[in-house]
Amino acid sequence: MNTTRSTQIRAIDLTTLTDKQLENYLNNCERYGETEHARAIVSHMFSRGIANGTHFRVLEGNQDSVRSAMQQFKKIASEVTDNQRTAYTEAGGFKIGRAKGDPDKKWIDTYCAIKTSAMNAVFVCYVKMPGDEPEFELQVDDTRVRSYNANQLDSALKEWRAIAARA
C-alpha cells in the first residue's frame, strides 16, 4: 500500500464533500483496498441518508452477511413442529416502527424464533448502526441467555439445536 496515498485519504474531512464526491471517494478507497476508510465513508453516507445496499457491501455486518449467518438457525426453527412464531424475519421490533432518533432503534434486527407450549426462544442479530459489529443473542422466555460474536456462531448453533430439540 502506498503510505502517501493512505495519509492523504485520512486527511480528508468527509463533512466537506458533496454526495457525488463521497461516492467517488468511496469507489477510490475500494479500488485501492482502503477498506477501513471505505467503511467510514459508508457510515458517513448513512448519516446523510444517501447510502444504499450497494454501498453497505463494504461493511462486515450488513444485511447480506447477517442473512447468510442466520440461514442455519432459520432452517432449524422452520423444522420445529407446531412452531407458533415466525421462524425467520429481517424486520424485528427494534428496526421497524421506531423513529430514526429512538436510541433503541437498530439498523439490523433479524431473528429466528421458536415458540411452543414448552418455551419461547429467539436467536437474534442486532447491528445498531452501519459499521458496527453484529451482536448475536440467545433469548429464552424473554430472558437473555447468552451473547455471541460472529466467531462464536458454531457454539450458538449447537445451543439453538438443543433448544429446538426440547421445543
N, CA, C and O of each residue as an XYZ file, in Angstrom:
668
protein
N       0.845     -1.178      0.000
C       0.000      0.000      0.000
C       0.889      1.239      0.000
O       1.935      1.263      0.649
N       0.484      2.223     -0.700
C       1.200      3.472     -0.802
C       0.913      4.310      0.443
O      -0.220      4.743      0.651
N       1.921      4.537      1.259
C       1.752      5.257      2.508
C       1.294      6.689      2.267
O       0.453      7.199      3.007
N       1.829      7.341      1.252
C       1.435      8.709      0.953
C      -0.040      8.769      0.611
O      -0.759      9.646      1.092
N      -0.498      7.835     -0.223
C      -1.912      7.777     -0.602
C      -2.772      7.559      0.640
O      -3.803      8.214      0.796
N      -2.367      6.659      1.518
C      -3.121      6.363      2.730
C      -3.218      7.600      3.620
O      -4.274      7.863      4.197
N      -2.131      8.360      3.738
C      -2.116      9.569      4.551
C      -3.069     10.604      3.968
O      -3.776     11.287      4.709
N      -3.089     10.720      2.654
C      -3.997     11.668      2.016
C      -5.448     11.284      2.271
O      -6.286     12.155      2.505
N      -5.747     10.021      2.230
C      -7.112      9.572      2.447
C      -7.565      9.932      3.855
O      -8.686     10.409      4.034
N      -6.734      9.720      4.838
C      -7.100     10.015      6.225
C      -7.312     11.502      6.464
O      -8.072     11.874      7.359
N      -6.674     12.344      5.703
C      -6.712     13.781      5.947
C      -7.998     14.439      5.439
O      -8.258     15.595      5.772
N      -8.797     13.742      4.651
C      -9.992     14.348      4.056
C     -11.128     14.415      5.078
O     -11.446     13.425      5.736
N     -11.721     15.579      5.197
C     -12.870     15.792      6.072
C     -14.133     15.439      5.297
O     -14.517     16.154      4.372
N     -14.774     14.346      5.671
C     -15.947     13.858      4.934
C     -17.095     14.861      4.922
O     -17.882     14.890      3.977
N     -17.194     15.668      5.948
C     -18.310     16.615      6.024
C     -18.232     17.705      4.961
O     -19.232     18.358      4.664
N     -17.048     17.904      4.388
C     -16.894     18.959      3.381
C     -17.186     18.469      1.962
O     -17.238     19.272      1.030
N     -17.377     17.161      1.792
C     -17.579     16.600      0.460
C     -19.052     16.581      0.075
O     -19.929     16.402      0.921
N     -19.306     16.767     -1.207
C     -20.672     16.637     -1.722
C     -21.028     15.156     -1.785
O     -20.163     14.294     -1.631
N     -22.296     14.869     -2.012
C     -22.730     13.479     -2.116
C     -21.986     12.759     -3.241
O     -21.550     11.621     -3.064
N     -21.839     13.402     -4.378
C     -21.145     12.810     -5.522
C     -19.665     12.592     -5.205
O     -19.098     11.567     -5.584
N     -19.038     13.538     -4.518
C     -17.640     13.382     -4.133
C     -17.468     12.212     -3.157
O     -16.486     11.474     -3.238
N     -18.403     12.050     -2.256
C     -18.344     10.915     -1.334
C     -18.418      9.597     -2.109
O     -17.674      8.660     -1.821
N     -19.306      9.533     -3.077
C     -19.457      8.332     -3.907
C     -18.138      8.029     -4.635
O     -17.683      6.885     -4.655
N     -17.540      9.046     -5.222
C     -16.258      8.860     -5.915
C     -15.147      8.457     -4.949
O     -14.327      7.592     -5.256
N     -15.133      9.087     -3.797
C     -14.139      8.778     -2.775
C     -14.276      7.325     -2.319
O     -13.279      6.621     -2.156
N     -15.501      6.889     -2.119
C     -15.759      5.500     -1.742
C     -15.230      4.553     -2.820
O     -14.548      3.577     -2.508
N     -15.538      4.832     -4.063
C     -15.060      3.981     -5.164
C     -13.539      3.920     -5.201
O     -12.965      2.854     -5.421
N     -12.888      5.053     -4.986
C     -11.417      5.080     -4.987
C     -10.844      4.286     -3.809
O      -9.870      3.550     -3.968
N     -11.442      4.435     -2.646
C     -10.965      3.677     -1.482
C     -11.098      2.181     -1.730
O     -10.196      1.412     -1.399
N     -12.209      1.770     -2.304
C     -12.392      0.353     -2.618
C     -11.356     -0.104     -3.648
O     -10.781     -1.184     -3.512
N     -11.125      0.691     -4.645
C     -10.159      0.353     -5.696
C      -8.755      0.176     -5.129
O      -8.016     -0.708     -5.564
N      -8.381      1.015     -4.157
C      -7.041      0.963     -3.571
C      -6.956      0.070     -2.330
O      -5.921      0.030     -1.665
N      -8.031     -0.639     -2.018
C      -8.005     -1.557     -0.880
C      -8.037     -0.873      0.477
O      -7.613     -1.451      1.477
N      -8.526      0.333      0.513
C      -8.616      1.097      1.765
C      -9.948      0.785      2.451
O     -10.834      1.636      2.533
N     -10.072     -0.443      2.938
C     -11.341     -0.937      3.469
C     -11.828     -0.128      4.660
O     -13.009      0.214      4.727
N     -10.951      0.184      5.594
C     -11.380      0.935      6.781
C     -11.895      2.321      6.399
O     -12.879      2.799      6.962
N     -11.237      2.954      5.456
C     -11.695      4.275      5.009
C     -13.037      4.149      4.291
O     -13.929      4.978      4.471
N     -13.167      3.110      3.480
C     -14.426      2.887      2.768
C     -15.567      2.705      3.774
O     -16.662      3.229      3.571
N     -15.316      1.979      4.835
C     -16.346      1.762      5.859
C     -16.725      3.071      6.546
O     -17.901      3.312      6.820
N     -15.746      3.905      6.821
C     -16.027      5.205      7.437
C     -16.857      6.080      6.497
O     -17.754      6.798      6.939
N     -16.557      6.015      5.220
C     -17.314      6.796      4.238
C     -18.758      6.323      4.186
O     -19.681      7.138      4.164
N     -18.958      5.013      4.166
C     -20.321      4.474      4.125
C     -21.091      4.869      5.386
O     -22.268      5.220      5.307
N     -20.449      4.817      6.521
C     -21.107      5.244      7.758
C     -21.523      6.710      7.674
O     -22.611      7.084      8.114
N     -20.649      7.531      7.107
C     -20.975      8.948      6.943
C     -22.115      9.121      5.931
O     -23.015      9.936      6.136
N     -22.070      8.358      4.853
C     -23.141      8.427      3.854
C     -24.478      8.023      4.482
O     -25.515      8.610      4.176
N     -24.446      7.020      5.359
C     -25.663      6.608      6.053
C     -26.200      7.753      6.898
O     -27.404      8.010      6.900
N     -25.322      8.440      7.612
C     -25.775      9.539      8.469
C     -26.399     10.666      7.640
O     -27.249     11.406      8.137
N     -25.985     10.793      6.398
C     -26.586     11.779      5.492
C     -27.858     11.260      4.828
O     -28.612     12.027      4.230
N     -28.087      9.966      4.937
C     -29.275      9.382      4.320
C     -29.106      9.067      2.849
O     -30.095      8.940      2.128
N     -27.853      8.936      2.383
C     -27.619      8.695      0.957
C     -27.020      7.318      0.667
O     -26.805      6.978     -0.497
N     -26.751      6.533      1.687
C     -26.181      5.195      1.473
C     -27.290      4.232      1.057
O     -28.438      4.352      1.485
N     -26.915      3.278      0.214
C     -27.869      2.250     -0.198
C     -27.208      0.881     -0.097
O     -26.054      0.770      0.317
N     -27.940     -0.151     -0.474
C     -27.460     -1.524     -0.336
C     -26.134     -1.797     -1.005
O     -25.330     -2.567     -0.479
N     -25.883     -1.190     -2.149
C     -24.602     -1.436     -2.814
C     -23.445     -0.829     -2.029
O     -22.332     -1.354     -2.068
N     -23.689      0.255     -1.327
C     -22.639      0.866     -0.509
C     -22.310      0.003      0.709
O     -21.153     -0.095      1.120
N     -23.339     -0.618      1.277
C     -23.167     -1.387      2.508
C     -22.350     -2.658      2.309
O     -21.962     -3.296      3.288
N     -22.084     -3.035      1.074
C     -21.331     -4.277      0.826
C     -19.925     -4.239      1.431
O     -19.338     -5.296      1.665
N     -19.378     -3.064      1.686
C     -18.034     -2.968      2.266
C     -18.037     -3.228      3.772
O     -16.982     -3.432      4.372
N     -19.221     -3.219      4.379
C     -19.323     -3.434      5.818
C     -19.379     -4.920      6.114
O     -20.037     -5.677      5.401
N     -18.688     -5.335      7.164
C     -18.740     -6.746      7.558
C     -20.129     -7.116      8.038
O     -20.631     -8.187      7.698
N     -20.748     -6.270      8.805
C     -22.081     -6.535      9.341
C     -23.141     -5.850      8.515
O     -23.702     -4.840      8.940
N     -23.429     -6.385      7.333
C     -24.507     -5.832      6.513
C     -25.645     -6.853      6.441
O     -25.497     -7.978      6.919
N     -26.772     -6.472      5.852
C     -27.926     -7.366      5.849
C     -27.624     -8.664      5.116
O     -28.120     -9.716      5.521
N     -26.832     -8.630      4.058
C     -26.497     -9.861      3.330
C     -25.664    -10.812      4.186
O     -25.923    -12.016      4.198
N     -24.676    -10.296      4.895
C     -23.842    -11.171      5.729
C     -24.635    -11.717      6.915
O     -24.443    -12.865      7.315
N     -25.523    -10.899      7.476
C     -26.372    -11.362      8.573
C     -27.337    -12.435      8.061
O     -27.527    -13.465      8.709
N     -27.935    -12.192      6.911
C     -28.854    -13.172      6.315
C     -28.149    -14.513      6.130
O     -28.713    -15.564      6.434
N     -26.939    -14.473      5.640
C     -26.158    -15.695      5.433
C     -25.861    -16.397      6.759
O     -25.993    -17.617      6.863
N     -25.460    -15.625      7.772
C     -25.129    -16.200      9.077
C     -26.346    -16.833      9.747
O     -26.209    -17.790     10.509
N     -27.523    -16.306      9.465
C     -28.739    -16.768     10.132
C     -29.413    -17.950      9.428
O     -30.371    -18.505      9.965
N     -28.947    -18.343      8.261
C     -29.634    -19.383      7.485
C     -29.763    -20.715      8.221
O     -30.828    -21.332      8.181
N     -28.727    -21.162      8.878
C     -28.803    -22.440      9.589
C     -29.763    -22.350     10.782
O     -30.460    -23.318     11.088
N     -29.801    -21.217     11.441
C     -30.724    -21.012     12.557
C     -32.163    -21.007     12.037
O     -33.062    -21.570     12.661
N     -32.361    -20.369     10.898
C     -33.676    -20.330     10.244
C     -34.147    -21.740      9.911
O     -35.296    -22.098     10.167
N     -33.256    -22.530      9.342
C     -33.606    -23.900      8.948
C     -34.070    -24.713     10.165
O     -35.066    -25.433     10.096
N     -33.358    -24.591     11.248
C     -33.719    -25.327     12.470
C     -35.077    -24.857     12.996
O     -35.923    -25.684     13.339
N     -35.294    -23.552     13.063
C     -36.573    -23.022     13.553
C     -37.727    -23.439     12.649
O     -38.832    -23.694     13.129
N     -37.478    -23.509     11.356
C     -38.513    -23.892     10.392
C     -38.926    -25.345     10.536
O     -40.037    -25.715     10.157
N     -38.050    -26.168     11.078
C     -38.331    -27.599     11.206
C     -39.034    -27.968     12.515
O     -39.398    -29.129     12.708
N     -39.230    -27.007     13.408
C     -39.893    -27.288     14.681
C     -41.393    -27.462     14.436
O     -42.049    -26.575     13.890
N     -41.918    -28.597     14.841
C     -43.339    -28.894     14.680
C     -44.174    -27.966     15.558
O     -43.851    -27.742     16.724
N     -45.235    -27.436     14.992
C     -46.175    -26.552     15.710
C     -45.518    -25.287     16.262
O     -45.903    -24.790     17.320
N     -44.533    -24.775     15.544
C     -43.910    -23.512     15.932
C     -44.954    -22.402     15.782
O     -45.521    -22.221     14.704
N     -45.199    -21.676     16.845
C     -46.207    -20.619     16.844
C     -45.644    -19.245     16.501
O     -46.384    -18.260     16.491
N     -44.366    -19.167     16.223
C     -43.723    -17.899     15.870
C     -43.245    -17.958     14.433
O     -43.089    -19.039     13.865
N     -43.017    -16.808     13.855
C     -42.384    -16.728     12.551
C     -40.974    -17.260     12.716
O     -40.226    -16.795     13.576
N     -40.610    -18.230     11.898
C     -39.305    -18.869     12.040
C     -38.156    -17.909     11.766
O     -37.081    -18.050     12.350
N     -38.372    -16.919     10.871
C     -37.285    -16.007     10.495
C     -37.878    -14.697     10.000
O     -38.841    -14.694      9.234
N     -37.304    -13.594     10.437
C     -37.688    -12.290      9.905
C     -36.499    -11.338      9.945
O     -35.621    -11.444     10.801
N     -36.497    -10.424      9.014
C     -35.480     -9.371      8.977
C     -36.054     -8.042      9.459
O     -35.406     -7.002      9.351
N     -37.256     -8.085      9.984
C     -37.954     -6.865     10.390
C     -38.373     -6.940     11.848
O     -39.558     -6.870     12.172
N     -37.387     -7.084     12.723
C     -37.677     -7.152     14.153
C     -38.117     -5.820     14.716
O     -37.993     -4.784     14.062
N     -38.627     -5.849     15.923
C     -39.213     -4.681     16.565
C     -38.263     -3.543     16.892
O     -38.707     -2.416     17.107
N     -36.964     -3.814     16.934
C     -36.019     -2.723     17.174
C     -35.617     -2.034     15.870
O     -34.864     -1.060     15.883
N     -36.122     -2.544     14.747
C     -35.852     -1.938     13.445
C     -37.101     -1.247     12.902
O     -37.044     -0.105     12.447
N     -38.209     -1.946     12.954
C     -39.456     -1.469     12.371
C     -40.287     -0.750     13.430
O     -40.376     -1.205     14.570
N     -40.888      0.361     13.055
C     -41.819      1.052     13.941
C     -41.181      1.976     14.957
O     -41.856      2.452     15.869
N     -39.911      2.233     14.817
C     -39.244      3.157     15.744
C     -38.770      4.378     14.963
O     -38.362      4.278     13.806
N     -38.832      5.505     15.608
C     -38.377      6.748     14.982
C     -36.866      6.709     14.772
O     -36.148      6.020     15.496
N     -36.395      7.450     13.782
C     -34.958      7.480     13.494
C     -34.140      7.885     14.711
O     -33.031      7.384     14.893
N     -34.644      8.756     15.526
C     -33.903      9.233     16.692
C     -34.036      8.365     17.930
O     -33.419      8.655     18.954
N     -34.826      7.311     17.857
C     -35.021      6.427     19.008
C     -33.689      5.775     19.375
O     -33.070      5.144     18.518
N     -33.229      5.906     20.616
C     -31.925      5.340     20.996
C     -31.883      3.807     20.939
O     -30.799      3.226     20.890
N     -33.039      3.151     20.946
C     -33.081      1.690     20.872
C     -33.201      1.166     19.439
O     -33.127     -0.042     19.216
N     -33.385      2.055     18.477
C     -33.542      1.634     17.086
C     -32.266      0.938     16.598
O     -31.152      1.371     16.894
N     -32.455     -0.139     15.852
C     -31.340     -0.891     15.278
C     -31.407     -0.792     13.755
O     -32.494     -0.773     13.177
N     -30.263     -0.731     13.120
C     -30.198     -0.740     11.671
C     -30.593     -2.122     11.155
O     -31.322     -2.244     10.171
N     -30.104     -3.155     11.830
C     -30.481     -4.531     11.514
C     -31.016     -5.185     12.777
O     -30.375     -5.152     13.828
N     -32.192     -5.775     12.662
C     -32.797     -6.583     13.726
C     -33.410     -7.793     13.033
O     -34.562     -7.763     12.602
N     -32.627     -8.846     12.937
C     -33.023    -10.077     12.262
C     -33.061    -11.184     13.303
O     -32.163    -11.296     14.136
N     -34.113    -12.007     13.250
C     -34.155    -13.077     14.237
C     -34.845    -14.331     13.721
O     -35.590    -14.313     12.741
N     -34.561    -15.418     14.425
C     -35.237    -16.699     14.259
C     -35.944    -16.961     15.577
O     -35.443    -16.601     16.642
N     -37.123    -17.594     15.500
C     -37.876    -17.802     16.731
C     -38.535    -19.175     16.752
O     -38.915    -19.730     15.721
N     -38.653    -19.694     17.958
C     -39.329    -20.964     18.214
C     -40.229    -20.739     19.430
O     -39.763    -20.355     20.502
N     -41.530    -20.988     19.239
C     -42.452    -20.890     20.371
C     -43.355    -22.110     20.357
O     -44.043    -22.394     19.376
N     -43.332    -22.819     21.470
C     -44.223    -23.960     21.699
C     -44.747    -23.829     23.117
O     -44.442    -22.861     23.814
N     -45.530    -24.795     23.538
C     -46.019    -24.759     24.918
C     -44.867    -24.892     25.923
O     -45.005    -24.514     27.086
N     -43.735    -25.429     25.464
C     -42.590    -25.633     26.354
C     -41.721    -24.382     26.519
O     -41.093    -24.201     27.562
N     -41.680    -23.520     25.501
C     -40.766    -22.372     25.566
C     -41.042    -21.360     24.468
O     -41.773    -21.617     23.512
N     -40.426    -20.200     24.646
C     -40.430    -19.141     23.648
C     -38.976    -18.708     23.495
O     -38.444    -17.992     24.343
N     -38.330    -19.148     22.405
C     -36.901    -18.882     22.227
C     -36.673    -18.047     20.970
O     -37.359    -18.209     19.961
N     -35.691    -17.152     21.058
C     -35.349    -16.284     19.938
C     -33.829    -16.234     19.819
O     -33.119    -16.082     20.813
N     -33.341    -16.366     18.580
C     -31.931    -16.125     18.307
C     -31.895    -14.908     17.398
O     -32.411    -14.939     16.281
N     -31.285    -13.842     17.882
C     -31.375    -12.552     17.206
C     -29.999    -12.029     16.819
O     -28.993    -12.342     17.457
N     -29.978    -11.231     15.767
C     -28.777    -10.491     15.393
C     -29.146     -9.021     15.308
O     -30.068     -8.637     14.588
N     -28.409     -8.200     16.056
C     -28.591     -6.761     16.034
C     -27.333     -6.103     15.462
O     -26.213     -6.528     15.743
N     -27.536     -5.071     14.663
C     -26.463     -4.163     14.275
C     -27.039     -2.768     14.490
O     -27.977     -2.361     13.805
N     -26.472     -2.047     15.440
C     -27.006     -0.736     15.824
C     -26.932      0.251     14.659
O     -27.938      0.852     14.280
N     -25.758      0.410     14.107
C     -25.540      1.375     13.020
C     -24.604      0.750     11.989
O     -23.818     -0.133     12.331
N     -24.675      1.193     10.732
C     -23.718      0.691      9.748
C     -22.286      0.906     10.229
O     -21.921      1.992     10.680
N     -21.494     -0.139     10.125
C     -20.107     -0.092     10.580
C     -19.916     -0.778     11.922
O     -18.794     -1.140     12.275
N     -20.997     -0.962     12.676
C     -20.911     -1.674     13.955
C     -20.820     -3.172     13.707
O     -21.271     -3.675     12.678
N     -20.237     -3.868     14.656
C     -20.149     -5.328     14.577
C     -21.514     -5.940     14.880
O     -22.255     -5.423     15.716
N     -21.851     -7.039     14.205
C     -23.104     -7.724     14.547
C     -23.028     -8.319     15.950
O     -21.995     -8.847     16.361
N     -24.134     -8.224     16.672
C     -24.254     -8.809     18.007
C     -25.342     -9.871     17.940
O     -26.468     -9.587     17.530
N     -25.013    -11.081     18.338
C     -25.958    -12.186     18.331
C     -26.345    -12.490     19.766
O     -25.533    -12.386     20.685
N     -27.604    -12.868     19.939
C     -28.100    -13.082     21.288
C     -29.113    -14.225     21.293
O     -29.951    -14.328     20.398
N     -29.028    -15.068     22.295
C     -29.994    -16.129     22.512
C     -30.882    -15.725     23.683
O     -30.393    -15.424     24.772
N     -32.190    -15.720     23.449
C     -33.156    -15.357     24.481
C     -34.142    -16.512     24.644
O     -34.627    -17.065     23.656
N     -34.431    -16.866     25.872
C     -35.433    -17.896     26.165
C     -36.403    -17.314     27.184
O     -36.002    -16.836     28.245
N     -37.685    -17.366     26.840
C     -38.738    -16.829     27.703
C     -38.431    -15.397     28.142
O     -38.508    -15.059     29.323
N     -38.082    -14.567     27.157
C     -37.817    -13.133     27.345
C     -36.623    -12.818     28.231
O     -36.513    -11.709     28.754
N     -35.725    -13.787     28.406
C     -34.505    -13.566     29.180
C     -33.295    -13.860     28.305
O     -33.221    -14.906     27.659
N     -32.349    -12.926     28.290
C     -31.125    -13.171     27.525
C     -30.322    -14.262     28.212
O     -29.956    -14.146     29.382
N     -30.056    -15.326     27.460
C     -29.298    -16.458     27.985
C     -27.815    -16.248     27.737
O     -26.984    -16.490     28.613
N     -27.490    -15.791     26.520
C     -26.080    -15.627     26.168
C     -25.953    -14.717     24.955
O     -26.841    -14.661     24.105
N     -24.834    -14.006     24.890
C     -24.492    -13.181     23.736
C     -23.329    -13.819     23.014
O     -22.518    -14.513     23.627
N     -23.238    -13.589     21.711
C     -22.194    -14.173     20.875
C     -21.669    -13.113     19.916
O     -22.356    -12.143     19.595
N     -20.444    -13.321     19.471
C     -19.940    -12.526     18.359
C     -19.917    -13.434     17.129
O     -20.250    -14.615     17.226
N     -19.534    -12.904     16.001
C     -19.574    -13.666     14.750
C     -18.670    -14.902     14.786
O     -18.930    -15.871     14.072
N     -17.627    -14.883     15.593
C     -16.719    -16.033     15.685
C     -17.259    -17.152     16.569
O     -16.668    -18.231     16.616
N     -18.349    -16.925     17.260
C     -18.905    -17.917     18.184
C     -20.194    -18.557     17.669
O     -20.918    -19.183     18.442
N     -20.488    -18.412     16.390
C     -21.758    -18.896     15.868
C     -21.871    -20.414     15.852
O     -22.983    -20.939     15.909
N     -20.759    -21.134     15.776
C     -20.832    -22.599     15.859
C     -21.376    -23.029     17.220
O     -22.217    -23.925     17.305
N     -20.903    -22.399     18.261
C     -21.385    -22.682     19.611
C     -22.860    -22.302     19.746
O     -23.644    -23.035     20.349
N     -23.225    -21.172     19.189
C     -24.619    -20.721     19.241
C     -25.532    -21.697     18.503
O     -26.647    -21.973     18.947
N     -25.055    -22.212     17.384
C     -25.859    -23.150     16.600
C     -26.102    -24.445     17.371
O     -27.192    -25.013     17.296
N     -25.102    -24.914     18.110
C     -25.281    -26.107     18.941
C     -26.355    -25.868     19.997
O     -27.207    -26.725     20.230
N     -26.310    -24.704     20.632
C     -27.321    -24.383     21.642
C     -28.702    -24.245     21.023
O     -29.693    -24.669     21.618
N     -28.780    -23.657     19.837
C     -30.049    -23.490     19.139
C     -30.649    -24.856     18.769
O     -31.857    -25.062     18.887
N     -29.804    -25.773     18.326
C     -30.285    -27.129     18.028
C     -30.843    -27.811     19.277
O     -31.874    -28.482     19.225
N     -30.149    -27.631     20.393
C     -30.599    -28.240     21.653
C     -31.949    -27.656     22.079
O     -32.818    -28.382     22.559
N     -32.116    -26.373     21.905
C     -33.386    -25.721     22.232
C     -34.498    -26.262     21.334
O     -35.588    -26.579     21.810
N     -34.220    -26.367     20.048
C     -35.221    -26.885     19.099
C     -35.614    -28.322     19.450
O     -36.774    -28.705     19.294
N     -34.668    -29.102     19.913
C     -34.946    -30.498     20.278
C     -35.867    -30.570     21.507
O     -36.653    -31.508     21.639
N     -35.770    -29.581     22.402
C     -36.622    -29.562     23.607
C     -37.996    -28.946     23.353
O     -38.910    -29.106     24.162
N     -38.137    -28.253     22.247
C     -39.368    -27.483     21.986
C     -40.588    -28.344     21.772
O     -41.680    -27.823     21.545
